[in-house]
């Protein structure tokens, strides 16, 4: 056996050993970081319903026909980007609930002569939502007061909203 052949085999063995070590090190660091990032950023959609208090409330879904909600009718569910419109004599309640909850996370009242575009309603998927992240935009000439609902035995949830 020649000396150069033996050193070539040793060099190849060291490359394989170092390559395996760095591959193991890379996987040991990146896999937990990727799982943590996924869990922290995962959200669940919230159920949003609109109910008319008085008058006729219009609902324009981005991917559906225009609907009207009348007083006394059951609440209408809305999904995705939705525009809620009231005229001068109408007002509406918007209930935001977690999918498996009995109590609403928030109850929002839309006053008369308002146009509100609800862009997104979501909460963290990894834990029970104590707060609400509701993105709204395009508020017309009306008001949109909001009141978070307390959960029995829990602290009052926070309410965050973003204006354009």
LOVEX-853819 format. One record per atom (N, C-alpha, C, O): residue in three letters; z, x, y. Coordinates in pm, whole numbers, plus 50000, padded with zeros to 5 digits. Layout:
alaZXY...
This chain:
unk500005008449883unk500005000050000unk500005008950123unk500805018350134unk499115006050216unk499025014450335unk500055010150437unk500564998950433unk500365019250530unk501375016850631unk500915006250731unk501724997850772unk499655006350772unk499154996750870unk499164982550816unk499424973150891unk498894980950688unk498914967550629unk500324961950629unk500514950050653unk501314970150602unk502684965750598unk503154961850739unk503844951750753unk502804969450841unk503204965950979unk502504953351027unk503074945851106unk501304950750981unk500594938451016unk501294926150958unk501384915751023unk501794927550836unk502524916450773unk503854914150843unk504264902650860unk504534924750882unk505804923350953unk505604916651090unk506364907951131unk504554921051157unk504254915251288unk503944900351275unk504414892351356unk503174896451174unk502874882351150unk504144874551117unk504304863351164unk505034880351038unk506294873651005unk507134871551131unk507734860951147unk507194881451220unk507964879851345unk507344869151435unk508064861451498unk506034868651443unk505374858251524unk505694844351470unk505974835151546unk505664842851338unk505994829851278unk507454826351304unk507764814851335unk508344836251291unk509764833751314unk510024829751460unk510714819851484unk509494837251556unk509684833851697unk509004820651734unk509554812751811unk507824818151680unk507144805451706unk507934793551655unk508034783351723unk508494794751536unk509314783951481unk510574781851563unk510984770451587unk511184792751609unk512384791751691unk512084784451822unk512824775451861unk511014788251890unk510674781852017unk510244767351999unk510514758952085unk509564764251890unk509204750251862unk510454741851838unk510554730651887unk511414747251763unk512674740151739unk513454738351868unk514014727651893unk513494748651950unk514184747952079unk513534737552171unk514224729852238unk512214737152174unk511494727452256unk511784713152210unk512054704452293unk511744710652080unk512034697352028unk513494693352051unk513784681752079unk514414702852038unk515834700152057unk516134695852200unk517044687852222unk515394700852295unk515634697352436unk514834685052478unk515384676152543unk513564684252443unk512714673552495unk512944659952431unk512854649852501unk513254659352302unk513424646352236unk514614638752294unk514454627052328unk515824644752306unk516924637152368unk516664633352513unk517044622452556unk516014641952589unk515714638652729unk514714627152738unk514844618552825unk513724626952649unk512754616052651unk513394602852610unk513104592452669unk514264602952509unk514944590652466unk515854585552577unk515874573552603unk516604594352642unk517484590352752unk516684584252868unk517094574052924unk515574590352903unk514754585053011unk514194571252975unk514144562353060unk513794569352851unk513274556352809unk514354545652816unk514114534752868unk515544548752766unk516634538852764unk517074535452907unk517364523852936unk517144545352994unk517584542753131unk516564534753211unk516944527153300unk515294536353182unk514254529553260unk513764516653196unk512924509853255unk514234513153078unk513804500853012unk514424488753082unk515614488653114unk513614478653105unk514104466453170unk513694454353088unk512754454953007unk514394443553108unk514044430853045unk513704420853155unk514384420553258unk512674412853136unk512354402953237unk513414391953241unk513984388453137unk513674386753358unk514624375853375unk513874362653384unk512724362253428unk514524351953341unk513934338653350unk514144333253490unk515274332453538unk513054329653557unk513114324253693unk512604309953689unk511484307353643unk513404300553738unk513004286453744unk513114281553887unk513954286153964unk512244272153921unk512224266054055unk512474251254039unk511854244653955unk513374245954120unk513704231754118unk513684226554262unk514244232954352unk513044215254283unk512954209354417unk514244202154452unk514744194054373unk514794205054570unk515964197754622unk515514185054693unk516084174254673unk514504186554775unk513924175154845unk512474178354877unk512114189954897unk511654168254883unk510234170054912unk509474175554793unk509944175154679unk508294180854822unk507424186554719unk507334201554739unk507064206254850unk507564209054632unk507524223654637unk506284228154561unk506054224054448unk505474236554625unk504264241754561unk504514255154496unk505204263654552unk503934257154377unk504034269754305unk502634274654275unk501844267854209unk502324286654325unk501024292854300unk501234305154213unk501724315254262unk500884304354086unk500964315953998unk499704324254015unk498624318954042unk499864337354000unk498724346254017unk497634343653913unk496444344953942unk498044339953793unk497074338053686unk497034323653635unk496734321353518unk497344314053721unk497334300253676unk497034290753791unk496854295053905unk496984277853761unk496674268053866unk497894265353955unk499024268853921unk497634259254067unk498694255354159unk499444243454099unk498824233954051unk500764244054102unk501594233254049unk502484227954159unk502744234754258unk502964215654140unk503884209454234unk505154205454159unk505084200354047unk506304207954221unk507574203954164unk508144193054254unk508294195054374unk508454181554196unk508994170354271unk510494169054246unk511014174254148unk511164162154336unk512594159654321unk512844151454195unk512124141654170unk513834155254118unk514174147853997unk513484153053872unk513874149453761unk512464161353887unk511794167153771unk512594179053719unk513374184953794unk512414182453592unk513114194453541unk512574207053609unk511444207153660unk513364217653611unk512924230053675unk511674235753608unk511504234853487unk510814241653689unk509584248153641unk509824263053627unk510364269453717unk509434268653513unk509544283153494unk508374290053562unk507244285153560unk508664301453623unk507624309453686unk507654323453624unk508714328353586unk506484329653615unk506354342953558unk505414351153644unk504524345753710unk505614364153643unk504734373153714unk504784371053864unk505784366153918unk503724374753931unk503634373154076unk503384358454105unk502364352854065unk504324352254176unk504264337954203unk504604335354349unk505514341554404unk503874326254412unk504154322154548unk504784308254546unk504254299154483unk505914306854614unk506614293954623unk506514289354768unk506894296754859unk506014277254788unk505804272154923unk506544258954942unk506554250354854unk507154257555059unk507784244855097unk507214240555232unk506844248955314unk507154227355253unk506724222455384unk507974220055469unk509064224255433unk507804213355582unk508914211755676unk510054203155621unk511194204955663unk509784193955529unk510824185155478unk511314189055339unk512194182355285unk510784199655281unk511124203255143unk512064215255139unk512084223455231unk512834216055033unk513644227755004unk513714229154852unk513494219554778unk514024241254807unk514014243954663unk515154253254625unk515664260754708unk515534252654498unk516484261854439unk515754270654339unk514974265554257unk515994283454344unk515434292954247unk516604298354166unk517484305054220unk516604295554035unk517644300553945unk517104312653871unk516014312153815unk517874323453870unk517504335553799unk518534337753690unk519724339253717unk518054337953563unk518954338953448unk518494349853353unk517304352553341unk519464356053286unk519144365253177unk518664356853059unk519094345453046unk517794362152973unk517244354152863unk518274347852769unk518054336752722unk519384354352742unk520354349052645unk521634344152712unk522654342752645unk521594341652843unk522814337852915unk522844322952944unk521804316452954unk524064317652957unk524234303552993unk524394301853144unk524034291453198unk524934311953210unk525184311353354unk524074318953428unk523624329253380unk523644314053544unk522614321253621unk523184333953684unk524364334553719unk522334343953698unk522724356053770unk522734353553920unk523574358953992unk521804345353966unk521724342354109unk521074328754129unk520234324554050unk521494322054236unk520874309554278unk520404311854420unk521204314854509unk519114310354442unk518514312754573unk518004299654629unk517394291754557unk518244297254756unk517774285054819unk516654288454915unk516784297155001unk515534281254899unk514394283054989unk514404271255085unk514304259755042unk514504274055212unk514564263555314unk513174258055342unk512184262855288unk513124247855427unk511854241555461unk510934250755538unk511374260055606unk509634247855527unk508584255255596unk508614270155564unk508544278555654unk508724273555436unk508804287455392unk507734290455288unk507314281655213unk507324302855285unk506444307955181unk507064320755129unk507274330255205unk507374321055000unk508014332654939unk507174337054820unk506784328854737unk506904350054812unk506174355354698unk507164363554615unk507674373754661unk507434359054494unk508314366154402unk507444375554320unk506564371154246unk507684388454334unk506844398354266unk507384402454130unk506614404654037unk508714403454116unk509284408153991unk510754404253984unk511444404354086unk511224400653866unk512634398253840unk512984404953709unk512494400953603unk513824415253715unk514154422653594unk515574427853601unk516174428553708unk516094431553485unk517444437053472unk517404447953366unk516464448353286unk518394456753363unk518424467253260unk518464461253120unk519174451553096unk517714467053029unk517634461752893unk518754466952803unk519074460652702unk519354478252837unk520324484552748unk521714478452758unk522544480652669unk522014471052864unk523354465552880unk523264451652943unk522214447652992unk524374444452940unk524424431152998unk524244432353149unk524964439953213unk523294424953207unk523064426353350unk524224420853432unk524624409253417unk524764429353519unk525784424953614unk525174423353752unk525804418053843unk523954427753766unk523274426853894unk521864421653875unk521424419153763unk521184420053983unk519854414253982unk518954422954068unk519304426454180unk517804426254016unk516804433254093unk515604423854105unk514794422754013unk515504417254218unk514454407454241unk513614412254358unk514104413354470unk512364415054331unk511474419754436unk510764407754496unk510124400054424unk510874406154626unk510194395154693unk509454400554813unk509864410454874unk508384394154846unk507604398554960unk506894386555019unk506834375954957unk506364388255137unk505554377955199unk506324365855247unk505824354655238unk507554367655298unk508314356355349unk507654351555478unk507464359155572unk507304338855479unk506654333055596unk507654329955705unk508534338055734unk507524318455765unk508334314755880unk509684308955841unk510404304055929unk510054309355715unk511294302955671unk512414312655644unk512334324455678unk513474307455580unk514634315455543unk514774315155391unk514314305855325unk515414325555338unk515684326255196unk517084331455174unk517254342955134unk518104323255199unk519464328055175unk519724329155026unk519194321254947unk520534338654987unk520814340554846unk522314341154823unk523074345354910unk522724336854705unk524144336754669unk524244340454522unk523804332854436unk524824352454492unk525004355754351unk526084347154289unk527074344054355unk525914343354164unk526884335054093unk527834343854014unk527374352753941unk529144341754025unk530064349853945unk530044345553799unk529874333753768unk530214355053711unk530314352353568unk531784350553532unk532624357453588unk532114341453442unk533504339853403unk534044352653341unk533464357953246unk535144357653394unk535774369653341unk535104382653380unk535514393153332unk534094382353466unk533424394553508unk533414395253660unk533684385453729unk533114406953708unk533014408653852unk531774401553905unk530844398753829unk531754398754033unk530594392254095unk529414401754092unk529544413254134unk528254397354043unk527114406354035unk526564409854173unk526724402354270unk525934421254179unk525324425254305unk523944419054315unk523344415354214unk523444417854436unk522114412354460unk521364421854551unk521814424954662unk520214426454505unk519404435354586unk518034428954604unk517474423354511unk517524429954724unk516184424754748unk515474434354843unk516104441254923unk514154434654830unk513344443554912unk512394435354997unk511724426354946unk512344438255124unk511424431655216unk510234440655240unk510374452855237unk509074434955264unk507894443255289unk508014450555422unk507104458055459
